Amino acid sequence: MCFEEIAICPECGAPIVKKGIVDKLYVFSCSKCKWEGSDFKTKKIKADFRNQTKYCHDCGIVEGELHKENCDMELCQICGQQLLTCSCSLNDGDREKSKEKLHEKGRIPFIFYPNICSKCGVLWPIYINIPPEDLMKYTFIDGKRHLLCRKCYNEVRSMIDRGQKDKIIFPNKCFYCGSLGSDLRNIKEENWIKFIEPLMRNKTFCSACYERISSFFKNK
């Protein structure tokens, strides 16, 4: 079971929705107690992300399928960037020739990877309404930007302010469901690693998510 972070009302604890932007801050509203403001709270809730049906928002195909031709979301198998605009050899100006190269090389099916907190693994961490200068100071660590849920952000900020930056630990996690622990593995199968987008080829996955992702490539 996965967990995701949601914004809640600081007065009654009900889920809240974005209403607009005021002075560069997102303003939320609560339909239950009519609270409005930008100083919201968050909580973690259970979410069955792994088994949810997911669709490409551009071409509409279901997760695991190949994108429709000219979909903005299809990625290049070589560089991992948007296939329509990348400068790799697959995109050489000759449409038919590029299509032939693409099918020879293999295409990357649509897999929907969520945003994940680098510290606790919660999905869809909410980090809005944090000043840009604070994001730079407290989320860029060892030359890498880390997504953090509100609770982990406050913990990391406190440790950095106390001069304990070297003690911050980002554990290994599944990059599909966010679960932590020892039940993690890397993708090594040469027969289907080429179908994973380049950015995710060195990531770890729990056994359940590993099996789900590999099932997309069984018949490729």
C-alpha positions as CSV (number, residue, x, y, z in Angstrom):
1,M,0.0,0.0,0.0
2,C,1.3,3.4,-0.9
3,F,0.8,6.7,0.8
4,E,0.2,10.2,-0.7
5,E,0.3,13.6,0.8
6,I,-2.8,15.8,0.6
7,A,-3.5,19.4,1.7
8,I,-6.0,19.8,4.6
9,C,-7.8,22.6,6.3
10,P,-5.9,23.8,9.5
11,E,-9.2,24.5,11.2
12,C,-11.3,21.3,10.6
13,G,-8.9,18.9,8.9
14,A,-11.0,18.4,5.8
15,P,-9.3,18.1,2.4
16,I,-9.0,21.5,0.6
17,V,-8.7,22.7,-3.0
18,K,-6.7,25.4,-4.7
19,K,-8.7,28.6,-5.2
20,G,-6.2,30.9,-6.8
21,I,-2.9,32.8,-6.4
22,V,-2.5,35.9,-4.2
23,D,0.9,37.6,-3.8
24,K,2.6,34.7,-5.5
25,L,1.1,32.2,-3.0
26,Y,-1.5,29.5,-3.7
27,V,-4.7,30.2,-1.7
28,F,-6.8,27.2,-0.7
29,S,-10.4,27.0,0.4
30,C,-12.4,24.5,2.6
31,S,-15.9,23.6,1.5
32,K,-16.7,22.2,5.0
33,C,-15.9,25.2,7.3
34,K,-15.4,27.9,4.7
35,W,-11.7,28.5,5.7
36,E,-9.5,30.2,3.1
37,G,-5.8,30.9,3.2
38,S,-2.3,29.9,2.2
39,D,-1.1,28.5,5.5
40,F,-2.5,25.0,5.1
41,K,-1.6,21.7,6.8
42,T,-0.9,18.3,5.2
43,K,-1.5,14.6,6.0
44,K,-0.6,11.3,4.5
45,I,-3.4,9.0,3.3
46,K,-3.4,5.4,1.9
47,A,-3.4,5.2,-1.9
48,D,-3.4,2.1,-4.1
49,F,-1.3,3.8,-6.8
50,R,0.2,0.6,-8.2
51,N,-3.2,-0.8,-9.2
52,Q,-4.8,2.4,-10.4
53,T,-5.6,2.6,-14.1
54,K,-3.5,5.4,-15.6
55,Y,-3.8,7.1,-18.9
56,C,-1.5,9.4,-21.0
57,H,-3.0,12.8,-20.8
58,D,-2.0,13.6,-24.4
59,C,-2.9,10.6,-26.5
60,G,-5.2,8.7,-24.0
61,I,-3.5,5.3,-24.1
62,V,-3.5,3.1,-21.0
63,E,-0.3,2.6,-19.0
64,G,1.9,-0.1,-20.6
65,E,0.8,0.7,-24.2
66,L,2.8,2.5,-26.9
67,H,1.9,6.1,-27.4
68,K,0.0,7.1,-30.5
69,E,2.1,8.7,-33.3
70,N,3.2,12.2,-32.6
71,C,2.2,12.1,-28.9
72,D,3.9,14.8,-26.9
73,M,4.6,12.4,-24.1
74,E,6.6,9.8,-26.0
75,L,10.2,9.7,-24.9
76,C,13.4,9.0,-26.9
77,Q,14.9,5.6,-26.2
78,I,18.4,7.1,-26.4
79,C,18.3,10.4,-24.5
80,G,15.0,10.2,-22.6
81,Q,13.8,13.5,-23.8
82,Q,10.6,14.3,-25.7
83,L,10.8,12.2,-28.9
84,L,9.2,14.9,-31.1
85,T,11.9,17.5,-30.2
86,C,15.1,15.6,-29.3
87,S,18.1,15.8,-31.6
88,C,19.1,12.1,-31.5
89,S,19.5,10.0,-34.6
90,L,16.0,8.8,-34.3
91,N,14.7,12.2,-35.2
92,D,16.7,13.1,-38.4
93,G,14.1,15.0,-40.4
94,D,13.1,12.1,-42.6
95,R,9.8,10.9,-41.1
96,E,9.7,7.5,-42.6
97,K,13.4,6.8,-42.0
98,S,13.0,7.9,-38.4
99,K,10.0,5.6,-37.9
100,E,12.1,2.7,-39.3
101,K,14.9,3.4,-36.9
102,L,12.5,3.8,-34.0
103,H,10.9,0.4,-34.5
104,E,14.4,-1.2,-35.0
105,K,15.6,0.4,-31.7
106,G,12.4,-0.2,-29.8
107,R,9.9,2.3,-28.4
108,I,9.2,3.2,-24.8
109,P,5.7,2.4,-23.6
110,F,3.9,4.8,-21.3
111,I,4.7,4.2,-17.7
112,F,3.4,6.8,-15.2
113,Y,6.0,7.4,-12.5
114,P,4.8,9.6,-9.6
115,N,6.6,12.4,-7.7
116,I,8.1,10.8,-4.6
117,C,9.4,12.3,-1.3
118,S,13.2,11.6,-1.3
119,K,13.1,10.9,2.5
120,C,9.9,9.0,3.4
121,G,8.7,7.8,0.0
122,V,5.2,9.5,0.2
123,L,3.7,10.1,-3.2
124,W,2.9,13.6,-4.6
125,P,4.7,15.6,-1.9
126,I,3.3,19.2,-1.6
127,Y,6.0,21.7,-1.6
128,I,4.2,24.8,-2.9
129,N,4.1,28.2,-1.0
130,I,7.8,27.7,0.0
131,P,10.0,30.7,-1.0
132,P,12.3,30.0,-3.9
133,E,15.4,30.9,-1.9
134,D,14.4,28.4,0.8
135,L,13.8,25.7,-1.8
136,M,17.4,26.3,-3.1
137,K,18.8,26.2,0.4
138,Y,16.9,23.3,1.9
139,T,16.2,20.9,-1.1
140,F,19.4,21.1,-3.1
141,I,21.7,18.7,-1.3
142,D,25.0,17.3,-2.6
143,G,24.3,18.9,-6.0
144,K,20.9,17.2,-6.4
145,R,17.4,18.5,-5.9
146,H,15.2,16.4,-3.6
147,L,11.4,16.5,-3.6
148,L,10.2,16.5,0.0
149,C,6.8,16.3,1.7
150,R,6.0,19.0,4.2
151,K,7.0,17.0,7.2
152,C,10.3,15.9,5.8
153,Y,11.0,19.4,4.5
154,N,10.6,20.8,8.0
155,E,12.9,18.0,9.4
156,V,15.6,18.6,6.7
157,R,15.4,22.4,7.2
158,S,15.8,22.0,11.0
159,M,18.9,19.7,10.5
160,I,20.5,22.1,8.0
161,D,19.9,25.1,10.3
162,R,21.6,23.1,13.2
163,G,24.6,22.4,11.0
164,Q,23.7,18.7,10.6
165,K,23.5,18.6,6.8
166,D,25.9,15.7,6.7
167,K,23.6,13.6,8.8
168,I,20.6,13.8,6.4
169,I,19.8,10.3,5.0
170,F,17.8,9.6,1.9
171,P,17.0,5.9,2.0
172,N,16.6,3.6,-1.0
173,K,13.1,3.4,-2.2
174,C,10.8,2.0,-5.0
175,F,10.6,4.6,-7.7
176,Y,7.1,3.5,-8.6
177,C,5.2,3.2,-5.3
178,G,7.6,4.9,-2.9
179,S,8.0,2.0,-0.5
180,L,11.1,1.8,1.6
181,G,13.0,-1.3,2.8
182,S,15.2,-4.1,1.7
183,D,12.8,-5.6,-0.9
184,L,14.3,-3.6,-3.7
185,R,16.0,-4.5,-7.0
186,N,17.4,-2.9,-10.1
187,I,16.3,-3.7,-13.6
188,K,18.9,-6.0,-15.2
189,E,17.1,-7.9,-17.8
190,E,18.6,-6.9,-21.1
191,N,15.6,-8.1,-23.1
192,W,13.4,-5.4,-21.7
193,I,15.6,-2.7,-20.0
194,K,15.6,-0.9,-23.3
195,F,11.9,-0.3,-22.9
196,I,12.5,1.7,-19.7
197,E,13.1,5.4,-20.1
198,P,16.8,6.2,-19.6
199,L,16.3,8.2,-16.4
200,M,14.7,5.3,-14.7
201,R,17.1,2.5,-15.8
202,N,19.3,2.8,-12.7
203,K,16.5,3.1,-10.2
204,T,15.2,0.6,-7.7
205,F,11.8,-1.1,-7.5
206,C,10.1,-3.2,-5.0
207,S,9.2,-6.8,-6.1
208,A,5.5,-6.0,-6.7
209,C,6.2,-2.9,-8.8
210,Y,9.0,-4.7,-10.6
211,E,6.6,-7.5,-11.6
212,R,4.0,-4.9,-12.7
213,I,6.4,-3.0,-14.8
214,S,7.9,-6.1,-16.4
215,S,4.5,-7.3,-17.3
216,F,4.2,-4.4,-19.7
217,F,7.1,-5.8,-21.8
218,K,6.3,-9.5,-21.8
219,N,4.9,-9.4,-25.3
220,K,7.1,-6.6,-26.7
